Amino acid sequence: VSDPSKWIERLDRALRYASQQKLPKRPGRSYPREAYTRRPKTTHFQKRKKPDKPNESEEQTSK
């Protein structure tokens, strides 16, 4: 539809039809609702630890 007034009219009609539809009757959940626990903010942006570098003396003795 190229005419904006007709487009708005059709949109209003579509929304009216959609609002008159009956939603399906669905059963409730059979288990209690739960949520994951949130991490504390202190560890939220915790930096990764770098691996320890081997000692130079250990490298020389192993060769």
PyMOL Python script that loads the backbone (N, CA, C, O; Angstrom):
from pymol import cmd

cmd.read_pdbstr("""\
ATOM      1  N   VAL A   1       0.856  -1.174   0.000  1.00  0.00           N
ATOM      2  CA  VAL A   1       0.000   0.000   0.000  1.00  0.00           C
ATOM      3  C   VAL A   1       0.892   1.223   0.000  1.00  0.00           C
ATOM      4  O   VAL A   1       1.748   1.373   0.872  1.00  0.00           O
ATOM      5  N   SER A   2       0.701   2.083  -0.953  1.00  0.00           N
ATOM      6  CA  SER A   2       1.554   3.262  -1.082  1.00  0.00           C
ATOM      7  C   SER A   2       1.001   4.459  -0.315  1.00  0.00           C
ATOM      8  O   SER A   2       1.759   5.348   0.073  1.00  0.00           O
ATOM      9  N   ASP A   3      -0.300   4.489  -0.095  1.00  0.00           N
ATOM     10  CA  ASP A   3      -0.913   5.622   0.603  1.00  0.00           C
ATOM     11  C   ASP A   3      -0.770   5.431   2.119  1.00  0.00           C
ATOM     12  O   ASP A   3      -1.231   4.419   2.647  1.00  0.00           O
ATOM     13  N   PRO A   4      -0.142   6.378   2.829  1.00  0.00           N
ATOM     14  CA  PRO A   4       0.070   6.214   4.278  1.00  0.00           C
ATOM     15  C   PRO A   4      -1.227   6.108   5.076  1.00  0.00           C
ATOM     16  O   PRO A   4      -1.272   5.380   6.069  1.00  0.00           O
ATOM     17  N   SER A   5      -2.271   6.807   4.673  1.00  0.00           N
ATOM     18  CA  SER A   5      -3.526   6.733   5.432  1.00  0.00           C
ATOM     19  C   SER A   5      -4.159   5.341   5.318  1.00  0.00           C
ATOM     20  O   SER A   5      -4.723   4.834   6.287  1.00  0.00           O
ATOM     21  N   LYS A   6      -4.066   4.725   4.132  1.00  0.00           N
ATOM     22  CA  LYS A   6      -4.591   3.362   3.973  1.00  0.00           C
ATOM     23  C   LYS A   6      -3.753   2.359   4.755  1.00  0.00           C
ATOM     24  O   LYS A   6      -4.273   1.384   5.298  1.00  0.00           O
ATOM     25  N   TRP A   7      -2.456   2.611   4.803  1.00  0.00           N
ATOM     26  CA  TRP A   7      -1.564   1.708   5.540  1.00  0.00           C
ATOM     27  C   TRP A   7      -1.918   1.729   7.022  1.00  0.00           C
ATOM     28  O   TRP A   7      -1.994   0.675   7.654  1.00  0.00           O
ATOM     29  N   ILE A   8      -2.137   2.921   7.585  1.00  0.00           N
ATOM     30  CA  ILE A   8      -2.502   3.044   9.001  1.00  0.00           C
ATOM     31  C   ILE A   8      -3.865   2.406   9.250  1.00  0.00           C
ATOM     32  O   ILE A   8      -4.074   1.764  10.279  1.00  0.00           O
ATOM     33  N   GLU A   9      -4.784   2.581   8.317  1.00  0.00           N
ATOM     34  CA  GLU A   9      -6.117   1.983   8.446  1.00  0.00           C
ATOM     35  C   GLU A   9      -6.025   0.458   8.474  1.00  0.00           C
ATOM     36  O   GLU A   9      -6.677  -0.194   9.289  1.00  0.00           O
ATOM     37  N   ARG A  10      -5.220  -0.099   7.588  1.00  0.00           N
ATOM     38  CA  ARG A  10      -5.045  -1.560   7.566  1.00  0.00           C
ATOM     39  C   ARG A  10      -4.345  -2.062   8.830  1.00  0.00           C
ATOM     40  O   ARG A  10      -4.675  -3.129   9.347  1.00  0.00           O
ATOM     41  N   LEU A  11      -3.387  -1.295   9.318  1.00  0.00           N
ATOM     42  CA  LEU A  11      -2.698  -1.681  10.550  1.00  0.00           C
ATOM     43  C   LEU A  11      -3.668  -1.684  11.723  1.00  0.00           C
ATOM     44  O   LEU A  11      -3.666  -2.619  12.524  1.00  0.00           O
ATOM     45  N   ASP A  12      -4.495  -0.650  11.833  1.00  0.00           N
ATOM     46  CA  ASP A  12      -5.491  -0.594  12.909  1.00  0.00           C
ATOM     47  C   ASP A  12      -6.457  -1.770  12.827  1.00  0.00           C
ATOM     48  O   ASP A  12      -6.810  -2.359  13.849  1.00  0.00           O
ATOM     49  N   ARG A  13      -6.885  -2.114  11.609  1.00  0.00           N
ATOM     50  CA  ARG A  13      -7.800  -3.239  11.435  1.00  0.00           C
ATOM     51  C   ARG A  13      -7.130  -4.555  11.844  1.00  0.00           C
ATOM     52  O   ARG A  13      -7.750  -5.395  12.497  1.00  0.00           O
ATOM     53  N   ALA A  14      -5.875  -4.727  11.460  1.00  0.00           N
ATOM     54  CA  ALA A  14      -5.156  -5.952  11.816  1.00  0.00           C
ATOM     55  C   ALA A  14      -4.970  -6.052  13.331  1.00  0.00           C
ATOM     56  O   ALA A  14      -5.120  -7.130  13.905  1.00  0.00           O
ATOM     57  N   LEU A  15      -4.646  -4.935  13.976  1.00  0.00           N
ATOM     58  CA  LEU A  15      -4.482  -4.951  15.431  1.00  0.00           C
ATOM     59  C   LEU A  15      -5.813  -5.219  16.136  1.00  0.00           C
ATOM     60  O   LEU A  15      -5.843  -5.901  17.160  1.00  0.00           O
ATOM     61  N   ARG A  16      -6.896  -4.694  15.602  1.00  0.00           N
ATOM     62  CA  ARG A  16      -8.215  -4.940  16.185  1.00  0.00           C
ATOM     63  C   ARG A  16      -8.569  -6.419  16.076  1.00  0.00           C
ATOM     64  O   ARG A  16      -9.062  -7.008  17.037  1.00  0.00           O
ATOM     65  N   TYR A  17      -8.323  -7.025  14.914  1.00  0.00           N
ATOM     66  CA  TYR A  17      -8.597  -8.456  14.747  1.00  0.00           C
ATOM     67  C   TYR A  17      -7.733  -9.290  15.693  1.00  0.00           C
ATOM     68  O   TYR A  17      -8.216 -10.250  16.294  1.00  0.00           O
ATOM     69  N   ALA A  18      -6.481  -8.932  15.821  1.00  0.00           N
ATOM     70  CA  ALA A  18      -5.580  -9.695  16.682  1.00  0.00           C
ATOM     71  C   ALA A  18      -5.968  -9.566  18.149  1.00  0.00           C
ATOM     72  O   ALA A  18      -5.834 -10.526  18.908  1.00  0.00           O
ATOM     73  N   SER A  19      -6.448  -8.391  18.560  1.00  0.00           N
ATOM     74  CA  SER A  19      -6.811  -8.195  19.966  1.00  0.00           C
ATOM     75  C   SER A  19      -8.094  -8.926  20.332  1.00  0.00           C
ATOM     76  O   SER A  19      -8.338  -9.171  21.513  1.00  0.00           O
ATOM     77  N   GLN A  20      -8.918  -9.281  19.358  1.00  0.00           N
ATOM     78  CA  GLN A  20     -10.173  -9.973  19.632  1.00  0.00           C
ATOM     79  C   GLN A  20      -9.989 -11.485  19.716  1.00  0.00           C
ATOM     80  O   GLN A  20     -10.894 -12.191  20.161  1.00  0.00           O
ATOM     81  N   GLN A  21      -8.839 -11.988  19.299  1.00  0.00           N
ATOM     82  CA  GLN A  21      -8.605 -13.425  19.333  1.00  0.00           C
ATOM     83  C   GLN A  21      -8.448 -13.898  20.781  1.00  0.00           C
ATOM     84  O   GLN A  21      -7.888 -13.183  21.612  1.00  0.00           O
ATOM     85  N   LYS A  22      -8.933 -15.083  21.076  1.00  0.00           N
ATOM     86  CA  LYS A  22      -8.856 -15.644  22.418  1.00  0.00           C
ATOM     87  C   LYS A  22      -7.561 -16.441  22.546  1.00  0.00           C
ATOM     88  O   LYS A  22      -7.209 -17.226  21.666  1.00  0.00           O
ATOM     89  N   LEU A  23      -6.867 -16.229  23.645  1.00  0.00           N
ATOM     90  CA  LEU A  23      -5.622 -16.951  23.877  1.00  0.00           C
ATOM     91  C   LEU A  23      -5.924 -18.377  24.322  1.00  0.00           C
ATOM     92  O   LEU A  23      -6.945 -18.611  24.970  1.00  0.00           O
ATOM     93  N   PRO A  24      -5.058 -19.338  23.989  1.00  0.00           N
ATOM     94  CA  PRO A  24      -5.306 -20.725  24.388  1.00  0.00           C
ATOM     95  C   PRO A  24      -5.177 -20.892  25.903  1.00  0.00           C
ATOM     96  O   PRO A  24      -4.377 -20.214  26.547  1.00  0.00           O
ATOM     97  N   LYS A  25      -5.974 -21.800  26.458  1.00  0.00           N
ATOM     98  CA  LYS A  25      -5.934 -22.089  27.884  1.00  0.00           C
ATOM     99  C   LYS A  25      -4.813 -23.093  28.106  1.00  0.00           C
ATOM    100  O   LYS A  25      -4.926 -24.251  27.703  1.00  0.00           O
ATOM    101  N   ARG A  26      -3.735 -22.659  28.740  1.00  0.00           N
ATOM    102  CA  ARG A  26      -2.578 -23.533  28.927  1.00  0.00           C
ATOM    103  C   ARG A  26      -2.423 -23.861  30.406  1.00  0.00           C
ATOM    104  O   ARG A  26      -2.696 -23.017  31.260  1.00  0.00           O
ATOM    105  N   PRO A  27      -1.987 -25.078  30.717  1.00  0.00           N
ATOM    106  CA  PRO A  27      -1.794 -25.435  32.133  1.00  0.00           C
ATOM    107  C   PRO A  27      -0.573 -24.724  32.716  1.00  0.00           C
ATOM    108  O   PRO A  27       0.341 -24.331  31.991  1.00  0.00           O
ATOM    109  N   GLY A  28      -0.577 -24.569  34.034  1.00  0.00           N
ATOM    110  CA  GLY A  28       0.562 -23.959  34.703  1.00  0.00           C
ATOM    111  C   GLY A  28       1.743 -24.912  34.729  1.00  0.00           C
ATOM    112  O   GLY A  28       1.613 -26.078  34.355  1.00  0.00           O
ATOM    113  N   ARG A  29       2.883 -24.427  35.164  1.00  0.00           N
ATOM    114  CA  ARG A  29       4.060 -25.303  35.207  1.00  0.00           C
ATOM    115  C   ARG A  29       3.931 -26.297  36.354  1.00  0.00           C
ATOM    116  O   ARG A  29       3.335 -25.992  37.387  1.00  0.00           O
ATOM    117  N   SER A  30       4.484 -27.467  36.169  1.00  0.00           N
ATOM    118  CA  SER A  30       4.372 -28.526  37.164  1.00  0.00           C
ATOM    119  C   SER A  30       5.564 -28.542  38.117  1.00  0.00           C
ATOM    120  O   SER A  30       5.708 -29.477  38.904  1.00  0.00           O
ATOM    121  N   TYR A  31       6.399 -27.547  38.060  1.00  0.00           N
ATOM    122  CA  TYR A  31       7.567 -27.467  38.938  1.00  0.00           C
ATOM    123  C   TYR A  31       7.715 -26.024  39.403  1.00  0.00           C
ATOM    124  O   TYR A  31       7.265 -25.110  38.712  1.00  0.00           O
ATOM    125  N   PRO A  32       8.332 -25.799  40.554  1.00  0.00           N
ATOM    126  CA  PRO A  32       8.480 -24.418  41.032  1.00  0.00           C
ATOM    127  C   PRO A  32       9.445 -23.627  40.164  1.00  0.00           C
ATOM    128  O   PRO A  32      10.416 -24.166  39.632  1.00  0.00           O
ATOM    129  N   ARG A  33       9.165 -22.378  40.037  1.00  0.00           N
ATOM    130  CA  ARG A  33      10.007 -21.500  39.224  1.00  0.00           C
ATOM    131  C   ARG A  33      11.305 -21.206  39.967  1.00  0.00           C
ATOM    132  O   ARG A  33      11.292 -20.898  41.159  1.00  0.00           O
ATOM    133  N   GLU A  34      12.418 -21.304  39.259  1.00  0.00           N
ATOM    134  CA  GLU A  34      13.726 -21.057  39.857  1.00  0.00           C
ATOM    135  C   GLU A  34      14.532 -20.166  38.934  1.00  0.00           C
ATOM    136  O   GLU A  34      14.259 -20.062  37.738  1.00  0.00           O
ATOM    137  N   ALA A  35      15.532 -19.528  39.522  1.00  0.00           N
ATOM    138  CA  ALA A  35      16.429 -18.683  38.740  1.00  0.00           C
ATOM    139  C   ALA A  35      17.858 -19.033  39.120  1.00  0.00           C
ATOM    140  O   ALA A  35      18.128 -19.427  40.255  1.00  0.00           O
ATOM    141  N   TYR A  36      18.771 -18.887  38.168  1.00  0.00           N
ATOM    142  CA  TYR A  36      20.171 -19.113  38.465  1.00  0.00           C
ATOM    143  C   TYR A  36      20.672 -18.030  39.401  1.00  0.00           C
ATOM    144  O   TYR A  36      20.262 -16.873  39.297  1.00  0.00           O
ATOM    145  N   THR A  37      21.552 -18.398  40.311  1.00  0.00           N
ATOM    146  CA  THR A  37      22.115 -17.398  41.211  1.00  0.00           C
ATOM    147  C   THR A  37      23.091 -16.526  40.444  1.00  0.00           C
ATOM    148  O   THR A  37      23.782 -16.994  39.540  1.00  0.00           O
ATOM    149  N   ARG A  38      23.142 -15.265  40.810  1.00  0.00           N
ATOM    150  CA  ARG A  38      24.034 -14.330  40.128  1.00  0.00           C
ATOM    151  C   ARG A  38      25.389 -14.356  40.795  1.00  0.00           C
ATOM    152  O   ARG A  38      25.503 -14.533  42.008  1.00  0.00           O
ATOM    153  N   ARG A  39      26.420 -14.176  39.980  1.00  0.00           N
ATOM    154  CA  ARG A  39      27.770 -14.122  40.525  1.00  0.00           C
ATOM    155  C   ARG A  39      27.962 -12.810  41.256  1.00  0.00           C
ATOM    156  O   ARG A  39      27.380 -11.797  40.869  1.00  0.00           O
ATOM    157  N   PRO A  40      28.777 -12.811  42.315  1.00  0.00           N
ATOM    158  CA  PRO A  40      29.046 -11.537  42.985  1.00  0.00           C
ATOM    159  C   PRO A  40      29.802 -10.593  42.062  1.00  0.00           C
ATOM    160  O   PRO A  40      30.558 -11.028  41.194  1.00  0.00           O
ATOM    161  N   LYS A  41      29.591  -9.313  42.257  1.00  0.00           N
ATOM    162  CA  LYS A  41      30.200  -8.334  41.359  1.00  0.00           C
ATOM    163  C   LYS A  41      31.716  -8.309  41.473  1.00  0.00           C
ATOM    164  O   LYS A  41      32.390  -7.880  40.536  1.00  0.00           O
ATOM    165  N   THR A  42      32.273  -8.760  42.600  1.00  0.00           N
ATOM    166  CA  THR A  42      33.724  -8.700  42.764  1.00  0.00           C
ATOM    167  C   THR A  42      34.436  -9.641  41.815  1.00  0.00           C
ATOM    168  O   THR A  42      35.573  -9.368  41.431  1.00  0.00           O
ATOM    169  N   THR A  43      33.807 -10.744  41.419  1.00  0.00           N
ATOM    170  CA  THR A  43      34.459 -11.689  40.507  1.00  0.00           C
ATOM    171  C   THR A  43      33.952 -11.541  39.078  1.00  0.00           C
ATOM    172  O   THR A  43      34.338 -12.311  38.198  1.00  0.00           O
ATOM    173  N   HIS A  44      33.097 -10.566  38.844  1.00  0.00           N
ATOM    174  CA  HIS A  44      32.498 -10.428  37.510  1.00  0.00           C
ATOM    175  C   HIS A  44      33.549 -10.155  36.438  1.00  0.00           C
ATOM    176  O   HIS A  44      33.503 -10.739  35.356  1.00  0.00           O
ATOM    177  N   PHE A  45      34.486  -9.276  36.737  1.00  0.00           N
ATOM    178  CA  PHE A  45      35.516  -8.947  35.767  1.00  0.00           C
ATOM    179  C   PHE A  45      36.887  -9.354  36.292  1.00  0.00           C
ATOM    180  O   PHE A  45      37.866  -8.630  36.109  1.00  0.00           O
ATOM    181  N   GLN A  46      36.954 -10.484  36.927  1.00  0.00           N
ATOM    182  CA  GLN A  46      38.223 -10.942  37.481  1.00  0.00           C
ATOM    183  C   GLN A  46      39.152 -11.352  36.342  1.00  0.00           C
ATOM    184  O   GLN A  46      38.746 -12.049  35.412  1.00  0.00           O
ATOM    185  N   LYS A  47      40.395 -10.911  36.429  1.00  0.00           N
ATOM    186  CA  LYS A  47      41.349 -11.215  35.371  1.00  0.00           C
ATOM    187  C   LYS A  47      41.849 -12.646  35.501  1.00  0.00           C
ATOM    188  O   LYS A  47      41.920 -13.202  36.597  1.00  0.00           O
ATOM    189  N   ARG A  48      42.190 -13.223  34.370  1.00  0.00           N
ATOM    190  CA  ARG A  48      42.743 -14.568  34.370  1.00  0.00           C
ATOM    191  C   ARG A  48      44.168 -14.528  34.879  1.00  0.00           C
ATOM    192  O   ARG A  48      44.909 -13.574  34.640  1.00  0.00           O
ATOM    193  N   LYS A  49      44.531 -15.570  35.579  1.00  0.00           N
ATOM    194  CA  LYS A  49      45.893 -15.645  36.094  1.00  0.00           C
ATOM    195  C   LYS A  49      46.787 -16.264  35.029  1.00  0.00           C
ATOM    196  O   LYS A  49      46.422 -17.250  34.390  1.00  0.00           O
ATOM    197  N   LYS A  50      47.959 -15.675  34.848  1.00  0.00           N
ATOM    198  CA  LYS A  50      48.906 -16.202  33.873  1.00  0.00           C
ATOM    199  C   LYS A  50      49.579 -17.441  34.449  1.00  0.00           C
ATOM    200  O   LYS A  50      49.816 -17.500  35.655  1.00  0.00           O
ATOM    201  N   PRO A  51      49.892 -18.423  33.625  1.00  0.00           N
ATOM    202  CA  PRO A  51      50.588 -19.608  34.135  1.00  0.00           C
ATOM    203  C   PRO A  51      52.004 -19.242  34.572  1.00  0.00           C
ATOM    204  O   PRO A  51      52.640 -18.353  34.007  1.00  0.00           O
ATOM    205  N   ASP A  52      52.472 -19.951  35.588  1.00  0.00           N
ATOM    206  CA  ASP A  52      53.825 -19.691  36.088  1.00  0.00           C
ATOM    207  C   ASP A  52      54.854 -20.076  35.037  1.00  0.00           C
ATOM    208  O   ASP A  52      54.728 -21.100  34.364  1.00  0.00           O
ATOM    209  N   LYS A  53      55.870 -19.238  34.909  1.00  0.00           N
ATOM    210  CA  LYS A  53      56.957 -19.541  33.982  1.00  0.00           C
ATOM    211  C   LYS A  53      57.912 -20.521  34.658  1.00  0.00           C
ATOM    212  O   LYS A  53      58.184 -20.386  35.851  1.00  0.00           O
ATOM    213  N   PRO A  54      58.417 -21.490  33.931  1.00  0.00           N
ATOM    214  CA  PRO A  54      59.389 -22.413  34.543  1.00  0.00           C
ATOM    215  C   PRO A  54      60.701 -21.676  34.832  1.00  0.00           C
ATOM    216  O   PRO A  54      61.090 -20.750  34.119  1.00  0.00           O
ATOM    217  N   ASN A  55      61.359 -22.114  35.891  1.00  0.00           N
ATOM    218  CA  ASN A  55      62.643 -21.497  36.256  1.00  0.00           C
ATOM    219  C   ASN A  55      63.692 -21.809  35.198  1.00  0.00           C
ATOM    220  O   ASN A  55      63.656 -22.866  34.569  1.00  0.00           O
ATOM    221  N   GLU A  56      64.625 -20.883  35.006  1.00  0.00           N
ATOM    222  CA  GLU A  56      65.677 -21.080  34.007  1.00  0.00           C
ATOM    223  C   GLU A  56      66.601 -22.225  34.407  1.00  0.00           C
ATOM    224  O   GLU A  56      67.108 -22.938  33.541  1.00  0.00           O
ATOM    225  N   SER A  57      66.826 -22.407  35.696  1.00  0.00           N
ATOM    226  CA  SER A  57      67.732 -23.468  36.145  1.00  0.00           C
ATOM    227  C   SER A  57      67.145 -24.841  35.837  1.00  0.00           C
ATOM    228  O   SER A  57      67.895 -25.767  35.528  1.00  0.00           O
ATOM    229  N   GLU A  58      65.824 -24.997  35.914  1.00  0.00           N
ATOM    230  CA  GLU A  58      65.202 -26.281  35.601  1.00  0.00           C
ATOM    231  C   GLU A  58      65.320 -26.598  34.117  1.00  0.00           C
ATOM    232  O   GLU A  58      65.478 -27.762  33.748  1.00  0.00           O
ATOM    233  N   GLU A  59      65.247 -25.586  33.259  1.00  0.00           N
ATOM    234  CA  GLU A  59      65.344 -25.810  31.819  1.00  0.00           C
ATOM    235  C   GLU A  59      66.744 -26.278  31.438  1.00  0.00           C
ATOM    236  O   GLU A  59      66.891 -27.135  30.567  1.00  0.00           O
ATOM    237  N   GLN A  60      67.759 -25.733  32.070  1.00  0.00           N
ATOM    238  CA  GLN A  60      69.131 -26.090  31.727  1.00  0.00           C
ATOM    239  C   GLN A  60      69.459 -27.508  32.176  1.00  0.00           C
ATOM    240  O   GLN A  60      70.177 -28.215  31.470  1.00  0.00           O
ATOM    241  N   THR A  61      68.957 -27.944  33.323  1.00  0.00           N
ATOM    242  CA  THR A  61      69.269 -29.282  33.815  1.00  0.00           C
ATOM    243  C   THR A  61      68.523 -30.355  33.045  1.00  0.00           C
ATOM    244  O   THR A  61      68.997 -31.488  32.967  1.00  0.00           O
ATOM    245  N   SER A  62      67.372 -30.035  32.476  1.00  0.00           N
ATOM    246  CA  SER A  62      66.599 -31.045  31.762  1.00  0.00           C
ATOM    247  C   SER A  62      67.143 -31.309  30.370  1.00  0.00           C
ATOM    248  O   SER A  62      66.816 -32.339  29.781  1.00  0.00           O
ATOM    249  N   LYS A  63      67.962 -30.419  29.818  1.00  0.00           N
ATOM    250  CA  LYS A  63      68.476 -30.597  28.459  1.00  0.00           C
ATOM    251  C   LYS A  63      69.637 -31.520  28.396  1.00  0.00           C
ATOM    252  O   LYS A  63      70.174 -31.764  27.316  1.00  0.00           O
TER     253      LYS A  63
END
""", "prot")
cmd.dss("prot")
cmd.show_as("cartoon", "prot")
cmd.util.cbc("prot")
cmd.orient("prot")
